[in-house]
Amino acid sequence: MSRRVLVTGAAGFIGSHLCEALVARGDTVIGIDNFDPFYPRATKERNLEALRGAGRFRFLEADIVRQALPLDGVEVVVHLAARPGVRPSLEDPAGYMEVNVTGTARVLEAARRARVARVVFGSSSSVYGETTPAPFAETAPAAAPISPYAASKRAAELLAHAFAHLYGLRIACLRFFTVYGPRQRPDLAIHRFTDRIARGLPVRRHGDGSSERDYTYISDAVHGAVAALDWTEGGAGMCEAFNIGGGDRVRLDRLLALIGRALGREPVVEPAPDEPGDVHLTAADLRRSERELGYRPTVGIEEGIRQFVRWYEATHGRES
């Protein structure tokens, strides 16, 4: 059955892939994005290339904080628009709160007023901080974030719980674990490392290489988001968090070696101190997501890195 879906952050990395998947399955999608200059507009415009001619896709340039959302006839909202990044949030915590918390409140309030009871919210594994035992389960308190970005995502989740309780919304909060793949944001580690190694430039490795991340390939992240969208068809007045991860812990030194091997180059590593706001470990407990969403990641880190490097080599010559 075709649905009318509003996706905020539609020109971003995850948003553009999700819009493509929704259109491909027959949904009608309204995508909005404000082209925040966090990374070049031209990159985001390219993210939308495959959608521009799609009959079931309409795009509007709009700001969730300052402009009304086009919710006429919409059945479900997927809210992915946000100020991204742990480290940049240390420089502008107030700006992150305005977009990620106030912006989310405005999206939820607009949905309530338009009687759109189904919402999927893009949260982050960063909400777990450094004190959550691994693997991170959604039942953990997640009460000690260590960056403004993480705090903004946790605050937005708490807003979602309040709206679900007060107004009968059914909301899925997706805690994404380091999503990567074609069209990944250029500031993120895998893209940045690949670019530098490919050009024979040294890579700054923060810490001793023993830090571990749960990396999620973009197709798995999209499958999780689509499953969460379908989950919102259930009973009203519920807000649940779901981990969307790759199911494997990957050390930083192993990640660099995998990228180097896929590129056929030996990485040149420059050791650097740990960065404030970064956690040493992320690891997703996927039992709830598998049980309630049917979510199972299918692309492991080795295959995922090979696919990302193939995309990078095919496209980096025209990247801005």
C-alpha positions in Angstrom: 0.0 0.0 0.0 1.4 3.4 -1.0 2.0 5.9 1.8 2.6 9.7 1.7 5.8 10.3 3.7 7.6 13.5 4.6 11.3 13.1 5.1 13.3 16.0 6.6 17.0 16.1 5.8 16.2 14.5 2.5 19.3 15.7 0.7 21.7 14.3 3.3 23.5 11.0 3.2 20.9 8.7 5.0 18.0 10.9 3.9 18.6 10.6 0.2 19.1 6.9 0.3 16.0 6.5 2.3 13.9 8.6 -0.1 15.1 6.4 -3.0 14.1 3.3 -1.2 10.6 4.6 -0.3 10.0 5.8 -3.8 11.2 2.4 -5.2 8.6 0.6 -3.0 5.8 2.8 -4.2 5.5 5.5 -1.5 5.0 9.1 -2.3 7.7 11.2 -0.7 8.0 14.9 0.1 11.6 15.7 0.9 12.8 18.8 2.6 16.3 20.1 3.3 17.7 23.6 4.1 21.2 22.9 2.6 23.0 23.8 5.7 26.6 24.7 4.8 28.1 22.1 7.1 29.3 20.5 3.8 29.0 21.8 0.2 25.5 22.3 -1.3 26.8 20.7 -4.6 27.4 17.4 -2.8 23.8 17.4 -1.5 22.4 18.3 -4.9 24.2 15.3 -6.3 22.6 13.1 -3.6 19.2 14.1 -5.1 20.1 13.3 -8.7 18.4 9.9 -8.8 15.3 11.4 -7.3 14.8 14.5 -9.4 12.8 12.9 -12.1 10.9 10.5 -9.9 7.2 11.0 -10.2 6.5 10.1 -6.6 9.1 12.5 -5.2 8.7 16.2 -4.5 11.5 18.4 -3.0 11.2 21.6 -1.1 14.0 23.7 0.3 12.9 24.6 3.8 14.2 25.1 7.4 12.5 23.0 10.1 13.2 25.6 12.8 11.7 28.6 10.9 9.2 27.4 8.3 6.0 25.4 8.3 6.1 21.8 7.2 4.0 20.6 4.2 2.0 18.0 6.0 -1.3 18.0 4.0 -2.1 14.4 3.3 1.1 13.1 5.0 0.7 9.8 6.9 4.1 9.5 8.5 7.1 11.8 9.2 10.7 10.7 9.0 12.7 13.3 10.8 16.4 13.1 9.9 17.3 16.8 9.6 19.9 17.8 12.2 23.2 19.5 12.9 25.6 16.5 12.7 29.0 15.7 14.3 30.4 15.3 17.8 33.5 17.5 17.4 31.8 20.5 15.7 29.2 20.5 18.4 31.9 21.5 21.0 32.3 24.8 19.1 28.6 25.7 18.8 26.6 23.9 21.5 23.8 26.5 21.4 23.4 26.1 17.6 23.1 22.3 18.0 20.5 22.7 20.6 18.5 25.1 18.4 18.3 22.7 15.4 18.4 19.3 17.1 16.2 20.0 20.1 14.0 23.0 19.2 13.8 21.8 15.5 12.6 18.4 16.7 10.1 20.0 19.0 8.7 22.0 16.0 8.5 18.9 13.8 6.7 17.0 16.6 4.3 19.9 17.3 3.6 20.3 13.5 2.8 16.6 13.3 0.5 16.7 16.3 -1.4 19.7 14.9 -1.7 18.0 11.5 -2.9 14.8 13.2 0.0 12.9 11.8 0.5 10.3 14.6 3.4 8.3 13.1 7.0 9.6 13.4 10.4 8.1 12.8 13.2 10.1 14.4 16.9 9.8 13.5 18.9 9.6 16.8 22.4 8.4 17.4 24.5 5.8 19.2 26.3 8.7 20.9 23.4 9.0 23.4 25.0 6.0 25.3 28.1 8.0 26.3 31.0 6.2 28.0 29.3 4.5 30.9 26.8 2.2 29.2 27.9 -1.5 29.4 28.6 -3.1 26.0 26.8 -4.2 23.9 24.6 -1.1 24.3 20.9 -2.0 25.0 18.0 0.4 24.4 17.0 -0.2 28.1 20.2 1.5 29.3 19.5 4.9 31.0 21.7 6.8 28.4 21.8 9.6 31.0 25.5 10.7 30.6 26.2 12.0 27.1 29.7 13.4 26.7 29.2 16.0 23.9 26.6 18.6 23.0 25.6 16.6 19.9 24.9 13.5 22.0 23.0 15.6 24.6 20.9 17.2 21.8 19.9 13.8 20.4 19.1 12.4 23.9 17.0 15.5 24.6 15.1 15.1 21.4 14.4 11.5 22.3 12.9 12.6 25.6 10.8 15.1 23.7 9.5 12.3 21.6 8.6 10.3 24.7 6.6 13.3 26.0 4.7 13.8 22.8 3.9 10.1 22.5 2.6 10.1 26.1 0.6 13.3 25.8 -0.8 13.2 22.3 -0.9 9.5 21.3 1.9 9.6 18.7 3.7 6.4 17.8 7.4 7.3 17.5 10.5 5.1 16.6 13.8 6.7 17.7 16.5 5.1 15.6 19.9 5.1 17.2 22.2 4.8 14.2 25.7 3.4 14.7 28.3 5.1 12.4 26.6 4.7 9.1 28.9 4.6 6.0 28.7 3.8 2.3 28.3 5.6 -1.0 27.5 9.4 -0.5 28.8 9.3 3.1 29.4 12.8 4.4 32.9 14.0 3.6 33.7 14.9 7.2 33.1 11.3 8.5 36.0 9.1 9.3 35.8 6.4 6.6 35.3 9.0 3.8 38.1 11.2 5.2 40.5 8.3 5.7 39.8 7.0 2.2 40.4 10.3 0.6 43.7 10.9 2.3 45.1 7.4 1.8 44.0 7.5 -1.9 46.0 10.7 -2.4 49.0 9.4 -0.5 48.5 11.8 2.4 49.0 10.9 6.1 46.1 10.0 8.2 45.7 11.4 11.7 44.8 8.5 14.1 43.5 9.7 17.3 44.5 7.4 20.2 46.5 4.2 19.9 44.3 2.5 17.4 42.4 0.3 19.9 39.2 2.3 19.9 36.3 0.3 18.4 33.2 1.3 16.5 30.1 -0.6 15.3 29.9 0.5 11.6 26.6 0.2 9.7 26.5 0.0 5.9 24.0 2.4 4.4 21.7 -0.3 2.9 21.3 -1.9 6.3 20.5 1.5 7.9 17.9 2.1 5.2 16.3 -1.3 5.8 16.1 -0.5 9.5 14.5 2.9 8.8 11.9 1.4 6.5 11.1 -1.3 9.0 10.7 1.3 11.7 8.3 3.3 9.4 6.2 0.2 9.1 6.4 -0.4 12.9 4.7 3.0 13.4 1.5 1.5 12.0 0.9 -0.2 15.3 -1.0 1.1 18.3 -0.8 4.8 19.4 0.8 6.4 22.3 4.2 4.6 22.2 7.8 5.7 21.8 10.6 3.1 21.4 14.3 3.4 20.8 15.9 0.9 18.3 19.6 0.3 17.7 20.5 0.3 14.0 24.0 -1.1 13.9 26.3 -3.4 12.0 26.6 -6.0 14.7 30.5 -6.1 14.9 33.1 -4.1 16.7 35.9 -2.8 14.5 39.2 -1.5 15.8 40.4 1.8 14.3 43.8 0.2 13.3 41.9 -2.6 11.5 39.6 -0.1 9.7 42.7 1.8 8.4 44.2 -1.5 7.2 41.0 -2.5 5.4 40.8 0.9 3.6 44.4 0.7 2.6 44.0 -2.9 1.3 40.9 -1.9 -0.8 42.8 1.0 -2.2 46.0 -1.0 -2.8 48.0 1.6 -0.7 49.8 1.4 2.6 48.3 4.0 5.1 50.7 6.6 6.5 49.6 7.1 10.1 50.2 10.1 12.2 49.4 9.4 15.9 47.4 12.1 17.6 45.8 12.5 21.1 42.3 11.4 21.8 39.6 14.0 20.9 37.3 15.4 23.5 33.7 14.2 23.1 34.7 10.9 21.4 33.9 7.6 23.0 36.3 4.7 23.0 33.7 2.1 22.1 30.3 1.7 20.4 28.6 -1.7 20.2 24.9 -2.3 19.3 22.8 -4.8 21.1 20.4 -5.7 18.2 18.0 -8.0 19.9 15.1 -5.6 20.2 15.5 -4.4 16.6 15.6 -7.9 15.4 12.6 -8.9 17.5 10.3 -5.9 16.7 11.6 -4.7 13.4 13.0 -7.9 11.9 16.3 -6.0 11.5 19.4 -8.0 10.6 22.5 -6.3 9.1 23.7 -8.1 6.0 26.9 -6.2 4.9 30.0 -6.8 7.0 32.8 -4.3 7.3 35.1 -5.9 4.7 32.5 -6.0 2.0 31.2 -2.6 3.0 34.7 -1.0 2.8 35.2 -2.6 -0.6 31.9 -1.2 -1.9 32.7 2.3 -0.5 36.1 2.4 -2.0 34.7 1.4 -5.4 32.2 4.2 -5.2 34.9 6.7 -4.1 37.2 5.7 -7.0 34.4 6.1 -9.5 33.2 9.5 -8.2 36.0 11.3 -6.3 37.2 13.1 -9.5 34.0 15.1 -9.6 33.6 15.7 -5.9 33.6 19.4 -4.8 
